[in-house]
Amino acid sequence: MIGAAAADTITLDDEPPFRRPGGTPVFAERALRAVGAEPVTFVIEPPVDSRLVHDGTGTTQEIRSLASALTPARVAAEVLPRIKGCSWVVLGGQTGGEFPPAVLDALAAAGHHLLLDAQGLARGGRLGPVQLGPFRPDCYRGVRCLKLNRVEARAAFGGDGPATALSVGVPEVLLTLGPAGLMVAADGRVENVAGSGLPFHDPTGAGDSLSALYCLARSRGAEPVEAARGAVDTVERLYGSS
């Protein structure tokens, strides 16, 4: 996993807010270790200052600081030696600038399959309350799999159905649907992977966990739908009691 660290302040319904470390590396590592895998992680510092509120209407977020962008030079000197031997790599951005196109090119050219979480791209590089929006196709060029939720899909591509998932233009798309599960678009087909239908009390990091578990399964030879199904099942086990 390559991702920005985060310092999250989280409010759940009417409970008092609490602060804890966040970001893709934290939650992806937890998920992989829960299934007996040893993660390889490169963390982008300093942490992004983030405020999240989860309530009955959904999630709202405020970004108070931005992460540093990776550079091709840093990828060559620091990142590639760290992730050598990893066939799949999760890229978990907090905002839009951590993974410039040249960085994606460098990672893909080294032979890694990239899963990019589109949440950062949709948030862009703005401070303040998160307002999702579209992003250019070159922001995800060379990516094997793009993961996004339905709100991000509507903001970025104008829809959240099968036609949208197929139109993204990458080999694999994971379009998460909250408690309902997710859509997998691959090989010109879309298949739904059902969830339990039960919302998580604290969903922070569930998407990061799903991305990591999906990549783990793909690296072990699972096909996209099989990998997604196993990832959904494990995320529900990890977060269903939260």
GUPATI-24682 format. One record per residue (C-alpha): residue in three letters; x, y, z. Coordinates in steps of 0.25 Angstrom, whole numbers, plus 5000, padded with zeros to 4 digits. Each point is the difference from the previous one (the first is absolute). Layout:
N
<residuo->ALA; c1->X; c2->Y; c3->Z>
...
//
This chain:
242
<residuo->MET; c1->5000; c2->5000; c3->5000>
<residuo->ILE; c1->5004; c2->5014; c3->4997>
<residuo->GLY; c1->4992; c2->5011; c3->5007>
<residuo->ALA; c1->4999; c2->5013; c3->5007>
<residuo->ALA; c1->5000; c2->4999; c3->5015>
<residuo->ALA; c1->4988; c2->5007; c3->5007>
<residuo->ALA; c1->4997; c2->5006; c3->5013>
<residuo->ASP; c1->4985; c2->4998; c3->5001>
<residuo->THR; c1->4990; c2->5006; c3->5009>
<residuo->ILE; c1->4987; c2->4992; c3->4999>
<residuo->THR; c1->4986; c2->5002; c3->5005>
<residuo->LEU; c1->4990; c2->4988; c3->5000>
<residuo->ASP; c1->4986; c2->5005; c3->5001>
<residuo->ASP; c1->4998; c2->5008; c3->5013>
<residuo->GLU; c1->5012; c2->4994; c3->5007>
<residuo->PRO; c1->5012; c2->5009; c3->5004>
<residuo->PRO; c1->5011; c2->5002; c3->4989>
<residuo->PHE; c1->5012; c2->4992; c3->5002>
<residuo->ARG; c1->5014; c2->5001; c3->4993>
<residuo->ARG; c1->5008; c2->4988; c3->4995>
<residuo->PRO; c1->5010; c2->4997; c3->4989>
<residuo->GLY; c1->4994; c2->4997; c3->4986>
<residuo->GLY; c1->5003; c2->4999; c3->4985>
<residuo->THR; c1->5001; c2->4988; c3->4991>
<residuo->PRO; c1->5013; c2->4994; c3->5006>
<residuo->VAL; c1->4993; c2->4999; c3->5014>
<residuo->PHE; c1->4987; c2->4993; c3->4996>
<residuo->ALA; c1->5006; c2->4992; c3->4988>
<residuo->GLU; c1->5011; c2->4994; c3->5010>
<residuo->ARG; c1->4990; c2->4996; c3->5010>
<residuo->ALA; c1->4991; c2->4993; c3->4990>
<residuo->LEU; c1->5012; c2->4992; c3->4994>
<residuo->ARG; c1->5006; c2->4996; c3->5013>
<residuo->ALA; c1->4986; c2->4995; c3->5004>
<residuo->VAL; c1->5000; c2->4990; c3->4989>
<residuo->GLY; c1->5015; c2->4996; c3->5003>
<residuo->ALA; c1->5007; c2->5008; c3->4989>
<residuo->GLU; c1->5012; c2->5009; c3->5003>
<residuo->PRO; c1->4998; c2->5014; c3->4994>
<residuo->VAL; c1->5011; c2->5008; c3->4993>
<residuo->THR; c1->4997; c2->5015; c3->5002>
<residuo->PHE; c1->5006; c2->5013; c3->4995>
<residuo->VAL; c1->4994; c2->5012; c3->5008>
<residuo->ILE; c1->4999; c2->5014; c3->4995>
<residuo->GLU; c1->5002; c2->5010; c3->5011>
<residuo->PRO; c1->4996; c2->5009; c3->5006>
<residuo->PRO; c1->4986; c2->4996; c3->5004>
<residuo->VAL; c1->4988; c2->5006; c3->4993>
<residuo->ASP; c1->4992; c2->5007; c3->5011>
<residuo->SER; c1->4986; c2->4995; c3->4998>
<residuo->ARG; c1->4986; c2->5001; c3->5006>
<residuo->LEU; c1->4989; c2->4990; c3->4998>
<residuo->VAL; c1->4986; c2->4999; c3->5004>
<residuo->HIS; c1->4992; c2->4987; c3->4999>
<residuo->ASP; c1->4985; c2->5001; c3->5002>
<residuo->GLY; c1->4987; c2->4994; c3->4995>
<residuo->THR; c1->5001; c2->5009; c3->4988>
<residuo->GLY; c1->5014; c2->4995; c3->4995>
<residuo->THR; c1->5014; c2->5006; c3->5002>
<residuo->THR; c1->5005; c2->5014; c3->4999>
<residuo->GLN; c1->5015; c2->5004; c3->5000>
<residuo->GLU; c1->5008; c2->5012; c3->5002>
<residuo->ILE; c1->5015; c2->5000; c3->4995>
<residuo->ARG; c1->5009; c2->5010; c3->5008>
<residuo->SER; c1->5013; c2->4997; c3->4994>
<residuo->LEU; c1->5006; c2->4993; c3->4988>
<residuo->ALA; c1->5009; c2->4989; c3->4997>
<residuo->SER; c1->5013; c2->5001; c3->4993>
<residuo->ALA; c1->5001; c2->4995; c3->4986>
<residuo->LEU; c1->5009; c2->4989; c3->4996>
<residuo->THR; c1->5010; c2->5002; c3->4989>
<residuo->PRO; c1->5006; c2->4991; c3->4990>
<residuo->ALA; c1->5014; c2->5002; c3->5006>
<residuo->ARG; c1->4995; c2->4996; c3->5014>
<residuo->VAL; c1->4992; c2->4988; c3->4994>
<residuo->ALA; c1->5013; c2->4995; c3->4994>
<residuo->ALA; c1->5009; c2->5002; c3->5012>
<residuo->GLU; c1->4990; c2->4997; c3->5012>
<residuo->VAL; c1->4987; c2->4993; c3->4995>
<residuo->LEU; c1->5005; c2->4990; c3->4990>
<residuo->PRO; c1->5010; c2->4993; c3->5009>
<residuo->ARG; c1->4990; c2->5000; c3->5011>
<residuo->ILE; c1->4989; c2->4993; c3->4992>
<residuo->LYS; c1->5009; c2->4991; c3->4992>
<residuo->GLY; c1->4993; c2->4986; c3->4998>
<residuo->CYS; c1->4986; c2->5006; c3->5002>
<residuo->SER; c1->4992; c2->4996; c3->4988>
<residuo->TRP; c1->4988; c2->5009; c3->5004>
<residuo->VAL; c1->5001; c2->5014; c3->5007>
<residuo->VAL; c1->4989; c2->5008; c3->5006>
<residuo->LEU; c1->5001; c2->5015; c3->4998>
<residuo->GLY; c1->4992; c2->5007; c3->5011>
<residuo->GLY; c1->4999; c2->5015; c3->4998>
<residuo->GLN; c1->4994; c2->5009; c3->5010>
<residuo->THR; c1->4999; c2->5012; c3->4990>
<residuo->GLY; c1->5003; c2->5002; c3->4985>
<residuo->GLY; c1->5014; c2->5002; c3->4999>
<residuo->GLU; c1->5008; c2->4989; c3->5007>
<residuo->PHE; c1->5001; c2->4991; c3->4987>
<residuo->PRO; c1->5003; c2->5009; c3->4988>
<residuo->PRO; c1->4999; c2->4993; c3->4986>
<residuo->ALA; c1->5015; c2->4999; c3->4999>
<residuo->VAL; c1->5000; c2->4992; c3->5013>
<residuo->LEU; c1->4990; c2->4990; c3->4995>
<residuo->ASP; c1->5008; c2->4998; c3->4988>
<residuo->ALA; c1->5013; c2->4997; c3->5008>
<residuo->LEU; c1->4992; c2->4990; c3->5009>
<residuo->ALA; c1->4994; c2->4993; c3->4988>
<residuo->ALA; c1->5012; c2->5000; c3->4992>
<residuo->ALA; c1->5007; c2->4992; c3->5011>
<residuo->GLY; c1->4990; c2->4989; c3->4998>
<residuo->HIS; c1->4990; c2->5003; c3->5011>
<residuo->HIS; c1->4985; c2->4998; c3->4999>
<residuo->LEU; c1->4994; c2->5013; c3->5006>
<residuo->LEU; c1->4987; c2->5001; c3->5007>
<residuo->LEU; c1->4997; c2->5015; c3->5002>
<residuo->ASP; c1->4989; c2->5005; c3->5010>
<residuo->ALA; c1->4993; c2->5011; c3->4993>
<residuo->GLN; c1->4996; c2->5007; c3->5012>
<residuo->GLY; c1->5012; c2->5010; c3->5000>
<residuo->LEU; c1->4998; c2->5003; c3->4986>
<residuo->ALA; c1->4986; c2->5003; c3->5002>
<residuo->ARG; c1->5003; c2->5009; c3->5012>
<residuo->GLY; c1->5010; c2->5008; c3->4992>
<residuo->GLY; c1->5010; c2->5009; c3->5007>
<residuo->ARG; c1->4991; c2->5009; c3->5007>
<residuo->LEU; c1->5000; c2->5003; c3->5015>
<residuo->GLY; c1->4987; c2->5001; c3->5008>
<residuo->PRO; c1->4987; c2->4992; c3->4998>
<residuo->VAL; c1->5002; c2->4989; c3->4990>
<residuo->GLN; c1->4993; c2->5003; c3->4987>
<residuo->LEU; c1->5001; c2->4988; c3->4990>
<residuo->GLY; c1->5003; c2->5003; c3->4985>
<residuo->PRO; c1->5005; c2->4994; c3->4987>
<residuo->PHE; c1->5014; c2->4997; c3->4997>
<residuo->ARG; c1->5008; c2->4998; c3->4987>
<residuo->PRO; c1->5003; c2->4986; c3->4994>
<residuo->ASP; c1->5015; c2->5002; c3->5001>
<residuo->CYS; c1->4998; c2->5000; c3->5015>
<residuo->TYR; c1->4998; c2->4985; c3->5000>
<residuo->ARG; c1->5008; c2->4996; c3->4987>
<residuo->GLY; c1->5007; c2->4987; c3->5001>
<residuo->VAL; c1->4991; c2->4996; c3->5012>
<residuo->ARG; c1->4995; c2->4985; c3->5000>
<residuo->CYS; c1->4989; c2->5003; c3->5009>
<residuo->LEU; c1->4992; c2->5012; c3->5005>
<residuo->LYS; c1->4992; c2->5000; c3->5012>
<residuo->LEU; c1->4989; c2->5010; c3->5004>
<residuo->ASN; c1->4987; c2->5001; c3->5007>
<residuo->ARG; c1->4987; c2->5004; c3->4993>
<residuo->VAL; c1->5001; c2->5015; c3->5005>
<residuo->GLU; c1->5014; c2->5001; c3->4994>
<residuo->ALA; c1->4995; c2->4993; c3->4987>
<residuo->ARG; c1->4988; c2->5010; c3->4999>
<residuo->ALA; c1->5010; c2->5012; c3->5002>
<residuo->ALA; c1->5011; c2->4995; c3->4991>
<residuo->PHE; c1->4992; c2->4992; c3->4989>
<residuo->GLY; c1->4986; c2->5005; c3->5001>
<residuo->GLY; c1->4994; c2->4987; c3->5004>
<residuo->ASP; c1->5001; c2->4988; c3->5010>
<residuo->GLY; c1->4995; c2->4988; c3->4991>
<residuo->PRO; c1->5005; c2->4989; c3->4992>
<residuo->ALA; c1->5002; c2->5009; c3->4988>
<residuo->THR; c1->5008; c2->5010; c3->5008>
<residuo->ALA; c1->5009; c2->4989; c3->5005>
<residuo->LEU; c1->5003; c2->4994; c3->4986>
<residuo->SER; c1->5003; c2->5014; c3->4995>
<residuo->VAL; c1->5011; c2->5004; c3->5009>
<residuo->GLY; c1->5011; c2->4994; c3->4991>
<residuo->VAL; c1->5008; c2->4991; c3->5009>
<residuo->PRO; c1->5000; c2->4985; c3->5000>
<residuo->GLU; c1->4994; c2->4999; c3->5014>
<residuo->VAL; c1->4990; c2->5009; c3->5007>
<residuo->LEU; c1->4995; c2->4998; c3->5014>
<residuo->LEU; c1->4988; c2->5009; c3->5003>
<residuo->THR; c1->4996; c2->4998; c3->5014>
<residuo->LEU; c1->4985; c2->5001; c3->5004>
<residuo->GLY; c1->5001; c2->5001; c3->5015>
<residuo->PRO; c1->4993; c2->4989; c3->5008>
<residuo->ALA; c1->4994; c2->4995; c3->4987>
<residuo->GLY; c1->5014; c2->4995; c3->4996>
<residuo->LEU; c1->5007; c2->5004; c3->4987>
<residuo->MET; c1->5000; c2->4999; c3->4984>
<residuo->VAL; c1->5012; c2->4994; c3->4993>
<residuo->ALA; c1->5003; c2->5004; c3->4986>
<residuo->ALA; c1->5010; c2->4991; c3->4993>
<residuo->ASP; c1->5001; c2->4994; c3->4986>
<residuo->GLY; c1->4989; c2->5008; c3->4995>
<residuo->ARG; c1->4990; c2->4995; c3->5010>
<residuo->VAL; c1->4994; c2->5005; c3->5013>
<residuo->GLU; c1->4996; c2->4991; c3->5012>
<residuo->ASN; c1->4994; c2->5004; c3->5013>
<residuo->VAL; c1->5007; c2->4994; c3->5013>
<residuo->ALA; c1->4989; c2->5001; c3->5011>
<residuo->GLY; c1->5003; c2->5006; c3->5014>
<residuo->SER; c1->4992; c2->4997; c3->5012>
<residuo->GLY; c1->4992; c2->5013; c3->4999>
<residuo->LEU; c1->5004; c2->5004; c3->5014>
<residuo->PRO; c1->5007; c2->5013; c3->5002>
<residuo->PHE; c1->5013; c2->5001; c3->5008>
<residuo->HIS; c1->4999; c2->5008; c3->5013>
<residuo->ASP; c1->5014; c2->5006; c3->4996>
<residuo->PRO; c1->5003; c2->4997; c3->4986>
<residuo->THR; c1->5014; c2->5008; c3->5000>
<residuo->GLY; c1->5010; c2->4992; c3->4992>
<residuo->ALA; c1->4990; c2->4990; c3->4995>
<residuo->GLY; c1->5004; c2->5003; c3->4985>
<residuo->ASP; c1->5015; c2->5000; c3->5003>
<residuo->SER; c1->4998; c2->4986; c3->5006>
<residuo->LEU; c1->4992; c2->4995; c3->4988>
<residuo->SER; c1->5010; c2->5005; c3->4990>
<residuo->ALA; c1->5012; c2->4993; c3->5008>
<residuo->LEU; c1->4992; c2->4987; c3->5001>
<residuo->TYR; c1->4996; c2->5001; c3->4985>
<residuo->CYS; c1->5014; c2->5002; c3->4996>
<residuo->LEU; c1->5005; c2->4988; c3->5009>
<residuo->ALA; c1->4990; c2->4991; c3->4994>
<residuo->ARG; c1->5004; c2->5004; c3->4986>
<residuo->SER; c1->5015; c2->4998; c3->5003>
<residuo->ARG; c1->4996; c2->4986; c3->5004>
<residuo->GLY; c1->4993; c2->4997; c3->4986>
<residuo->ALA; c1->4986; c2->5003; c3->5004>
<residuo->GLU; c1->4991; c2->5006; c3->4988>
<residuo->PRO; c1->4994; c2->5014; c3->5003>
<residuo->VAL; c1->4986; c2->4995; c3->5004>
<residuo->GLU; c1->5006; c2->4990; c3->5009>
<residuo->ALA; c1->5010; c2->5009; c3->5006>
<residuo->ALA; c1->4989; c2->5011; c3->5002>
<residuo->ARG; c1->4991; c2->4990; c3->5007>
<residuo->GLY; c1->5010; c2->4995; c3->5010>
<residuo->ALA; c1->5004; c2->5015; c3->5003>
<residuo->VAL; c1->4986; c2->5004; c3->5003>
<residuo->ASP; c1->4998; c2->4988; c3->5009>
<residuo->THR; c1->5012; c2->5003; c3->5008>
<residuo->VAL; c1->4997; c2->5015; c3->5001>
<residuo->GLU; c1->4987; c2->4997; c3->5005>
<residuo->ARG; c1->5006; c2->4991; c3->5011>
<residuo->LEU; c1->5010; c2->5010; c3->5004>
<residuo->TYR; c1->4991; c2->5012; c3->5000>
<residuo->GLY; c1->4986; c2->4994; c3->5003>
<residuo->SER; c1->5003; c2->5000; c3->5015>
<residuo->SER; c1->5006; c2->5014; c3->5000>
//
